[in-house]
Amino acid sequence: MNPIARILESCKRNIRRSPRMNLLLGHLLPLYRILSVKPDTEIVIEGYPRCANSFAVVAFVQSQPRVVKIAHHLHSLGQVRHGLQRGIPCLILLRNPRDAVLSLVIRKNLNDMALPLREYIDFHKGILELCDKVVIAGFAQVTGDFGAVIRRVNRRYGVNFAEFDHTDENVAACYQELDRIERGFSPNDSVRSTHVARPSEDRAALKKDLEAQLLSGKAHSLLQDATALYEAILPHTLDSDEK
């Protein structure tokens, strides 16, 4: 990475850590105005990219009998800190770095494994410090029983969000909505298997092809650091009475 790119990466990571920058960008940038914490936000749903963020948001929205304002999809530690400062329930989504990073590399067609691994490490270092203040849900929990995840949020924060009924029919409805969202971003109104936020056989095959890069050189060392963070946070995905 050249010096200018390294400086830009450092600036970007510092911005993502800061709740003040999250608030400022919420006034300045259209994307942040839509997705960031605001006075009427009722829940923050955040995670590193490709950690079932889209499924969680869609499933949450579909299960509520009213409109609930959600801050989501900034993949920003600052967003989480801002939400906690305002006393807003925060749900953090956790996935192992191998699958999350490979999925992101495929989606963004990245050539460098090191950058997304550094971002994974940066985000989860901050989350590790906040484990006692947030609800953390593992990838399998989100995609396998999201109703139980909402139940944990309700119990942790004393709120009463409607629970998602994790039936095949309701999951299929979520996948249909995720396909619709993907078509909206696709240049030719198609569902791109490399992008859509649901299981994809094509993406699984690409992951196998890319895994050798993840297990070599600098990327391998970063993956070990990322995995150590993941394993440190993982026990917090269980309820206290389940530990």
C-alpha positions in Angstrom: 0.0 0.0 0.0 1.4 3.4 -1.0 1.8 6.2 1.7 -1.2 8.2 0.5 -3.5 5.1 0.5 -2.2 4.3 4.0 -3.0 7.8 5.3 -6.5 7.7 3.8 -7.1 4.3 5.3 -6.0 5.5 8.7 -8.3 8.6 8.4 -11.2 6.4 7.4 -10.7 4.0 10.3 -10.4 6.9 12.8 -13.7 8.4 11.5 -15.5 5.1 11.9 -14.4 4.9 15.6 -15.7 8.3 16.6 -19.3 9.0 17.8 -18.7 12.7 17.2 -17.8 12.1 13.6 -20.9 9.8 13.3 -23.0 12.7 14.4 -21.3 15.2 12.1 -21.6 13.0 9.1 -25.2 12.4 9.9 -25.7 16.1 9.1 -23.5 16.2 6.1 -23.7 13.0 4.0 -27.0 11.7 2.5 -26.1 8.1 3.3 -25.4 8.9 7.0 -28.6 11.0 7.2 -30.5 7.9 6.3 -28.6 5.2 8.3 -27.1 7.0 11.3 -28.3 7.4 14.8 -30.9 10.2 15.2 -33.1 11.5 18.0 -35.9 9.2 17.1 -33.7 6.0 16.6 -35.0 3.1 18.6 -32.4 0.5 17.9 -28.9 0.2 16.4 -28.2 -3.0 14.4 -24.5 -3.0 13.3 -21.8 -5.3 12.4 -18.8 -5.8 10.1 -20.0 -6.1 6.4 -21.3 -9.5 5.3 -22.3 -10.5 8.9 -26.1 -10.9 8.1 -26.7 -7.2 8.5 -29.2 -7.0 5.7 -31.1 -10.1 6.8 -31.3 -8.9 10.4 -32.6 -5.5 9.4 -35.2 -6.9 7.0 -36.3 -9.6 9.5 -36.6 -7.0 12.2 -38.7 -4.6 10.0 -41.0 -7.4 8.8 -41.7 -8.6 12.4 -42.7 -5.2 13.8 -46.4 -4.1 13.8 -45.3 -0.4 13.5 -42.5 1.6 11.9 -39.3 1.4 14.1 -36.5 3.8 13.3 -33.3 1.7 13.0 -29.6 2.9 12.7 -27.8 0.3 10.6 -25.4 -0.6 7.8 -22.6 2.0 8.5 -20.4 -0.8 9.8 -19.0 1.8 12.2 -17.9 1.5 15.7 -18.7 5.2 16.1 -22.3 4.4 15.3 -22.4 1.9 18.1 -20.8 4.3 20.6 -23.2 7.1 19.5 -26.1 4.8 20.1 -24.9 3.8 23.6 -24.3 7.4 24.5 -28.0 8.1 23.7 -29.2 5.0 25.7 -30.4 3.2 22.5 -30.4 -0.6 22.4 -27.5 -1.9 20.3 -27.4 -5.3 18.6 -24.1 -6.3 17.2 -23.8 -9.0 14.6 -20.7 -11.3 14.7 -19.3 -13.7 12.0 -16.0 -15.5 11.8 -13.4 -13.4 9.9 -12.7 -16.1 7.2 -16.3 -16.1 5.9 -17.0 -12.4 6.5 -13.8 -11.2 4.8 -13.9 -13.6 1.8 -17.6 -12.6 1.2 -16.6 -8.9 1.3 -13.6 -9.4 -1.0 -15.9 -11.1 -3.5 -18.6 -8.5 -3.3 -16.3 -5.6 -3.7 -13.9 -7.4 -6.1 -10.9 -6.5 -3.9 -7.3 -7.5 -4.7 -6.0 -6.9 -1.2 -7.0 -9.2 1.6 -5.1 -7.1 4.2 -7.4 -4.0 4.1 -10.6 -5.8 5.0 -8.8 -7.8 7.7 -7.5 -4.6 9.3 -11.0 -3.2 9.2 -12.4 -6.4 10.8 -9.7 -6.1 13.6 -10.4 -2.4 14.1 -14.1 -2.8 14.4 -14.0 -5.9 16.7 -11.3 -4.4 19.0 -13.8 -1.7 19.9 -16.7 -4.2 20.2 -14.7 -6.3 22.6 -14.6 -3.3 25.0 -18.3 -2.9 24.8 -19.4 -6.5 25.3 -21.1 -5.7 28.6 -23.2 -2.9 27.1 -24.5 -4.4 23.9 -26.3 -7.6 22.7 -24.0 -9.7 20.4 -25.5 -12.3 18.1 -23.6 -14.8 16.1 -24.2 -15.4 12.4 -25.9 -18.8 13.0 -28.1 -17.2 15.7 -29.2 -14.4 13.4 -29.9 -16.7 10.4 -31.2 -19.6 12.4 -33.4 -18.1 15.2 -33.6 -14.3 14.9 -36.7 -14.3 17.1 -34.5 -15.4 20.0 -32.1 -12.6 19.2 -34.8 -10.0 19.5 -35.9 -11.6 22.7 -32.4 -11.1 24.2 -32.5 -7.4 23.1 -35.9 -7.0 24.8 -34.6 -8.6 28.0 -31.3 -6.7 28.0 -32.7 -3.3 27.5 -36.3 -3.6 28.9 -37.9 -2.9 25.6 -40.7 -4.8 23.8 -40.0 -5.3 20.1 -42.0 -8.0 18.4 -40.1 -11.2 17.9 -39.4 -12.6 14.4 -41.2 -15.9 13.8 -38.3 -17.8 12.2 -40.4 -20.0 9.9 -39.4 -21.2 6.4 -42.2 -18.9 5.0 -41.0 -15.8 6.8 -37.3 -16.5 5.9 -38.3 -16.9 2.3 -40.1 -13.5 2.5 -36.9 -11.9 3.8 -34.9 -13.4 0.9 -37.5 -12.1 -1.5 -37.0 -8.6 0.0 -33.2 -9.0 -0.1 -33.5 -9.9 -3.8 -35.6 -6.8 -4.4 -33.1 -4.6 -2.7 -30.3 -6.1 -4.8 -32.1 -5.5 -8.0 -32.4 -1.9 -7.0 -28.6 -1.6 -6.8 -27.8 -3.8 -9.8 -27.1 -1.9 -13.0 -29.3 -4.3 -15.1 -32.0 -5.1 -12.5 -30.6 -8.5 -11.8 -29.8 -10.4 -8.6 -26.0 -10.7 -8.6 -24.9 -13.8 -6.7 -21.7 -12.0 -5.6 -23.7 -9.2 -4.0 -27.0 -10.5 -2.7 -27.3 -10.7 1.1 -28.4 -14.4 1.2 -26.8 -17.8 0.7 -25.2 -18.2 -2.8 -23.7 -21.4 -4.2 -21.6 -19.3 -6.7 -20.2 -17.2 -3.8 -19.3 -20.3 -1.8 -17.4 -21.7 -4.8 -15.5 -18.4 -5.2 -14.6 -18.5 -1.5 -12.8 -21.8 -1.9 -10.8 -20.3 -4.8 -9.7 -17.3 -2.7 -9.0 -19.0 0.6 -5.4 -19.7 -0.4 -4.7 -16.0 -0.5 -6.2 -15.5 2.9 -3.9 -18.2 4.4 -0.6 -16.8 3.0 1.7 -13.9 3.7 0.6 -10.9 5.6 -3.1 -11.8 5.3 -2.5 -15.0 7.3 -1.0 -13.1 10.2 -3.9 -10.6 10.2 -6.4 -13.5 10.0 -4.9 -15.0 13.1 -5.3 -11.6 14.9 -8.9 -11.3 13.6 -9.7 -14.9 14.7 -8.4 -14.3 18.2 -10.7 -11.3 18.5 -13.7 -13.2 17.2 -13.0 -16.0 19.6 -12.8 -13.5 22.5 -16.1 -12.0 21.6 -17.9 -15.3 20.8 -18.8 -16.3 24.4 -20.7 -13.1 24.7 -23.2 -14.3 22.1 -24.7 -16.6 24.7 -27.2 -15.6 27.3 -25.7 -15.5 30.8 -27.9 -18.5 31.8 -26.6 -20.5 28.9 -22.9 -20.0 29.6 
